[in-house]
Amino acid sequence: MTTISVRIDPELKKQMDKLKHLNWSEIIRNAINKEIQNETETNLAKAVLLNEKIRKKAHENFNSTDIIRRFREERH
């Protein structure tokens, strides 16, 4: 496992020392994991919204396959 260092103010450290029964390393690991998960979900949600925004701009009979095929044929 990798070790990281975090700076906290002395008052926060005193409060943590009063709660010695808590596993602060585990609490910090969970907080980091939660933040990563939130960011991942946020990025996914943004991607879905962007996809919907782009998709809505296309008219009803739009067929991307035809456009891709046309571009491929023009390259040859």
C-alpha positions, 0 to 999 in steps of 0.5 A, spaced: 500 500 500 502 507 498 503 512 503 500 519 503 501 525 507 496 530 509 497 537 513 491 538 518 491 544 523 493 543 530 485 544 532 483 538 528 489 534 530 486 535 537 479 533 536 482 527 532 486 525 538 480 525 542 476 520 538 482 515 538 477 509 537 476 511 530 480 508 524 482 515 521 486 512 515 480 508 513 475 514 514 480 518 509 481 512 504 473 512 504 472 519 503 477 519 497 474 513 494 467 516 494 470 523 491 473 519 485 466 515 484 462 522 485 467 525 479 467 518 475 459 519 475 459 526 474 463 525 468 459 519 465 453 524 467 456 529 463 458 525 457 450 522 457 448 529 457 452 531 451 451 525 447 443 527 448 444 534 446 448 532 440 443 527 438 437 531 439 440 536 434 440 531 428 433 531 424 429 525 425 431 521 418 438 522 420 443 516 418 450 516 420 451 510 417 450 513 410 455 519 412 460 514 414 460 510 408 460 516 403 466 519 407 469 512 406 468 512 399 470 519 397 477 517 400 478 512 395 
